[in-house]
Amino acid sequence: MLVSGNDAAFATAEHLAGSAAAFMPQMNELALRAGAYHTHFANPTGLTQADHYTTAADLARIALYGLRNDEFSRIVGLEKKTVRWEQPAGKMVVAENTNELLGHYPGADGVKTGYTQAAGECLVASAKREGVELVAVVMHAADDRRFLEAGQLLDYGFLHVRRQKAAARDELVRSVHVHGASTYKITGRPAADLYYPLLNGESGGYSLKYDLPRHVNAPVKAGDRLGDICILYNGQEVSRVPLLADSSVNRGFGLLSLLVQLYDGLASLLPV
């Protein structure tokens, strides 16, 4: 990741799927999970090949998907890494990240450089400031201007985007019925307070919707996902925040739980 090792990309594909060709369905499936609907991978490296394409927006979506993984985020934020050989013992090399924004652009923490003759100089750049995380994508830049242009895009973003607290986590508490337990309900809340990104001083457009089941079955562990809080912007879903169980509930018997289970069963037969 730091030095754009195509050999490592092939080794990873072969390790996970047996061959680069066998890895492609997995790679394309993951791209779809990340929301990259205008992307198709034909090799694990990004080198020019027929039926191998993407867009700037899709690269941003893939980057954001990757940055949610703590290990990925840590790796792409490294300015350099010392690599030590097992054989021969004592051999080592310092791999330096080709992303020149790291250590120079305030808040820069990723993600990846790229180059082919067909695509030109490319960069997916990420940065965080005051709780705002932005991703900028530059493609087909000339004369190594990708770092300058990505910095300009990020500057524009930080100038126009601010983070607004929407609700404290304790204001978002909801309860769900529990079947097969001594207690008949359990409460859940998000892991942290909820914030919205606001553009150019806007104040509206966001709303919340709860996506919760009528009931869950015991046992439930503290921290289990009970459902989601859907974040809508102008009526369109843009994100989901998990609603996590406050406490654990073991299997057991309770009269209220039994009555609630009967009620839920009857309610499920009624037309919505």
C-alpha positions as CSV (number, residue, x, y, z in Angstrom):
1,M,0.0,0.0,0.0
2,L,2.8,2.4,0.8
3,V,4.9,1.8,-2.3
4,S,2.3,0.6,-4.8
5,G,3.6,-3.0,-4.8
6,N,1.9,-4.8,-7.7
7,D,3.6,-8.0,-6.6
8,A,2.0,-7.7,-3.2
9,A,-1.4,-7.2,-4.9
10,F,-1.0,-10.4,-6.9
11,A,0.3,-12.3,-3.8
12,T,-2.7,-11.2,-1.8
13,A,-5.1,-12.2,-4.5
14,E,-3.5,-15.6,-4.9
15,H,-3.5,-16.1,-1.1
16,L,-7.2,-15.3,-0.7
17,A,-8.6,-17.0,-3.9
18,G,-5.9,-19.2,-5.4
19,S,-5.3,-17.0,-8.4
20,A,-5.7,-13.4,-9.6
21,A,-8.5,-14.5,-11.9
22,A,-10.4,-16.3,-9.1
23,F,-10.1,-13.2,-6.9
24,M,-11.8,-10.8,-9.3
25,P,-15.4,-11.8,-8.4
26,Q,-14.6,-11.2,-4.7
27,M,-13.0,-7.9,-5.6
28,N,-16.0,-6.7,-7.6
29,E,-18.5,-7.9,-5.0
30,L,-16.7,-5.8,-2.4
31,A,-16.7,-2.8,-4.7
32,L,-20.5,-3.1,-4.9
33,R,-20.8,-3.4,-1.2
34,A,-18.8,-0.1,-1.0
35,G,-21.4,1.5,-3.3
36,A,-19.0,1.6,-6.3
37,Y,-21.7,0.8,-8.9
38,H,-19.7,2.3,-11.9
39,T,-16.6,0.2,-11.3
40,H,-15.4,-3.1,-12.7
41,F,-12.0,-4.7,-11.8
42,A,-10.3,-7.0,-14.2
43,N,-7.0,-7.3,-12.2
44,P,-5.9,-6.7,-8.6
45,T,-3.4,-4.0,-9.4
46,G,-5.2,-1.3,-11.4
47,L,-3.0,-1.7,-14.5
48,T,-4.6,-0.9,-17.8
49,Q,-6.8,-3.8,-19.1
50,A,-9.9,-4.2,-21.1
51,D,-13.1,-4.0,-19.0
52,H,-11.2,-2.5,-16.1
53,Y,-12.6,0.9,-15.1
54,T,-13.8,3.1,-12.3
55,T,-14.8,6.7,-11.6
56,A,-13.6,9.5,-9.2
57,A,-16.8,9.2,-7.1
58,D,-16.5,5.4,-6.9
59,L,-12.9,5.7,-5.8
60,A,-14.0,8.0,-3.0
61,R,-16.7,5.5,-1.9
62,I,-14.1,2.7,-1.9
63,A,-11.7,4.8,0.2
64,L,-14.4,5.6,2.7
65,Y,-15.4,2.0,3.0
66,G,-11.7,1.1,3.6
67,L,-11.2,3.9,6.1
68,R,-13.9,2.3,8.4
69,N,-11.5,-0.6,8.9
70,D,-9.0,0.4,11.7
71,E,-6.1,-1.6,10.3
72,F,-6.5,-0.2,6.8
73,S,-6.8,3.3,8.2
74,R,-3.6,2.8,10.2
75,I,-1.6,1.5,7.3
76,V,-2.5,4.1,4.7
77,G,-1.7,6.9,7.3
78,L,1.9,5.6,7.7
79,E,4.6,7.9,6.3
80,K,7.1,5.0,6.3
81,K,7.5,1.4,7.5
82,T,10.5,-0.7,8.2
83,V,10.1,-4.1,6.7
84,R,12.3,-6.9,8.1
85,W,13.1,-10.2,6.3
86,E,12.8,-13.6,7.9
87,Q,15.4,-14.9,5.5
88,P,18.1,-13.7,5.2
89,A,18.0,-12.6,8.9
90,G,18.9,-9.0,9.4
91,K,17.9,-7.8,6.0
92,M,15.5,-4.8,6.1
93,V,14.2,-2.0,4.0
94,V,12.4,1.2,4.8
95,A,9.2,1.5,2.7
96,E,8.3,5.2,2.2
97,N,4.7,6.2,1.4
98,T,4.4,7.8,-2.0
99,N,1.6,10.0,-0.7
100,E,3.4,13.3,-0.3
101,L,0.4,14.9,1.6
102,L,1.2,12.8,4.7
103,G,3.2,15.0,7.1
104,H,2.8,18.1,5.0
105,Y,-0.9,18.7,4.6
106,P,-2.6,19.4,8.0
107,G,-4.8,16.5,9.0
108,A,-3.8,14.2,6.0
109,D,-4.2,10.5,6.9
110,G,-4.4,8.6,3.5
111,V,-5.1,7.1,1.1
112,K,-3.4,6.0,-2.1
113,T,-1.4,7.2,-5.1
114,G,-1.6,5.6,-8.5
115,Y,-0.3,5.9,-12.0
116,T,-0.6,4.3,-15.4
117,Q,0.1,5.9,-18.8
118,A,-3.6,5.7,-19.6
119,A,-4.9,7.1,-16.2
120,G,-2.1,9.6,-15.6
121,E,-1.2,10.7,-12.1
122,C,-3.9,9.8,-9.7
123,L,-4.5,10.3,-6.0
124,V,-7.2,9.5,-3.4
125,A,-6.5,11.8,-0.5
126,S,-8.1,11.9,2.9
127,A,-7.8,14.3,5.8
128,K,-9.5,15.0,9.1
129,R,-10.0,18.3,10.9
130,E,-12.3,19.1,13.9
131,G,-14.3,16.0,13.4
132,V,-14.8,16.5,9.6
133,E,-13.4,13.7,7.4
134,L,-13.0,14.5,3.7
135,V,-11.9,12.5,0.7
136,A,-10.7,14.1,-2.5
137,V,-10.0,12.3,-5.7
138,V,-7.7,13.6,-8.5
139,M,-7.3,11.6,-11.7
140,H,-5.3,12.2,-14.9
141,A,-3.2,15.0,-13.3
142,A,-0.2,16.3,-15.2
143,D,3.3,17.1,-14.1
144,D,2.8,15.7,-10.6
145,R,0.2,18.3,-9.7
146,R,-2.0,15.7,-8.0
147,F,-0.8,16.6,-4.5
148,L,-1.4,20.3,-5.1
149,E,-4.8,19.8,-6.7
150,A,-5.9,17.3,-4.0
151,G,-4.8,19.8,-1.3
152,Q,-6.9,22.5,-3.0
153,L,-9.9,20.3,-3.1
154,L,-9.5,19.5,0.6
155,D,-9.1,23.2,1.4
156,Y,-12.3,23.9,-0.4
157,G,-14.1,21.2,1.5
158,F,-12.9,22.3,5.0
159,L,-13.8,25.8,4.1
160,H,-17.4,24.9,3.3
161,V,-18.2,21.8,5.4
162,R,-18.8,21.9,9.2
163,R,-19.9,19.4,11.7
164,Q,-23.1,20.0,13.6
165,K,-24.3,18.0,16.6
166,A,-27.7,16.5,15.8
167,A,-28.5,14.7,19.1
168,A,-26.8,13.2,22.1
169,R,-26.8,9.4,22.3
170,D,-29.0,9.5,25.4
171,E,-31.7,11.3,23.3
172,L,-31.8,8.5,20.9
173,V,-32.7,5.6,23.2
174,R,-35.3,3.2,22.0
175,S,-36.7,-0.1,23.4
176,V,-37.3,-3.5,21.7
177,H,-39.4,-6.4,23.0
178,V,-37.5,-9.5,24.1
179,H,-38.9,-13.0,23.6
180,G,-37.8,-16.0,25.7
181,A,-36.4,-14.0,28.7
182,S,-37.4,-13.0,32.2
183,T,-37.6,-9.4,31.1
184,Y,-39.9,-8.3,28.3
185,K,-37.9,-5.4,26.7
186,I,-34.4,-4.1,26.3
187,T,-33.1,-0.6,25.5
188,G,-30.6,0.4,23.0
189,R,-28.7,3.6,22.0
190,P,-26.0,4.5,19.5
191,A,-22.3,4.2,20.6
192,A,-21.7,8.0,20.3
193,D,-23.5,11.3,19.8
194,L,-24.9,11.9,16.3
195,Y,-23.4,14.6,14.1
196,Y,-24.4,15.9,10.6
197,P,-22.1,17.3,8.0
198,L,-23.5,20.7,6.9
199,L,-22.5,22.4,3.6
200,N,-22.2,26.2,3.2
201,G,-24.1,27.0,6.4
202,E,-27.2,25.0,5.6
203,S,-29.4,24.2,8.6
204,G,-32.0,21.7,7.4
205,G,-32.5,18.7,5.1
206,Y,-31.7,16.0,7.6
207,S,-34.1,13.7,9.4
208,L,-34.0,10.4,11.4
209,K,-35.9,7.2,11.0
210,Y,-35.6,4.1,13.2
211,D,-35.3,0.7,11.6
212,L,-36.0,-1.7,14.4
213,P,-37.6,-5.1,14.6
214,R,-40.7,-5.6,16.7
215,H,-38.8,-8.0,18.9
216,V,-35.5,-9.8,19.4
217,N,-34.9,-13.3,20.8
218,A,-32.9,-14.0,24.0
219,P,-30.1,-14.2,24.7
220,V,-28.8,-10.7,23.9
221,K,-25.4,-9.5,24.8
222,A,-24.6,-5.9,25.8
223,G,-23.4,-4.2,22.6
224,D,-25.4,-6.4,20.2
225,R,-26.9,-4.5,17.3
226,L,-30.7,-4.2,17.9
227,G,-31.4,-2.2,14.7
228,D,-30.4,1.0,13.0
229,I,-31.0,4.8,13.1
230,C,-31.4,5.8,9.4
231,I,-30.1,9.3,8.5
232,L,-32.0,10.8,5.7
233,Y,-31.1,13.9,3.7
234,N,-34.0,15.4,1.7
235,G,-35.8,12.1,2.2
236,Q,-33.0,9.9,0.9
237,E,-31.0,7.6,3.1
238,V,-27.4,8.6,3.3
239,S,-26.1,6.6,6.4
240,R,-27.0,4.2,9.1
241,V,-26.0,4.2,12.8
242,P,-26.3,1.0,14.8
243,L,-28.5,1.0,17.8
244,L,-26.7,-1.1,20.4
245,A,-28.1,-3.0,23.4
246,D,-27.4,-1.3,26.8
247,S,-27.3,-4.6,28.7
248,S,-27.3,-8.4,28.4
249,V,-30.4,-10.5,28.7
250,N,-30.3,-14.3,29.2
251,R,-32.8,-16.9,28.2
252,G,-35.5,-17.4,30.9
253,F,-39.2,-17.2,31.7
254,G,-41.2,-14.2,32.6
255,L,-45.0,-13.7,32.5
256,L,-44.7,-10.2,30.9
257,S,-42.3,-11.6,28.3
258,L,-44.8,-14.4,27.5
259,L,-47.7,-11.9,27.2
260,V,-45.6,-9.6,25.0
261,Q,-44.6,-12.6,22.8
262,L,-48.3,-13.5,22.4
263,Y,-49.2,-9.8,21.6
264,D,-46.3,-9.6,19.0
265,G,-47.5,-12.8,17.4
266,L,-51.1,-11.5,17.0
267,A,-49.9,-8.1,15.8
268,S,-47.8,-9.7,13.1
269,L,-51.0,-11.2,11.6
270,L,-52.6,-7.8,11.2
271,P,-52.2,-6.0,7.9
272,V,-49.7,-3.2,7.9
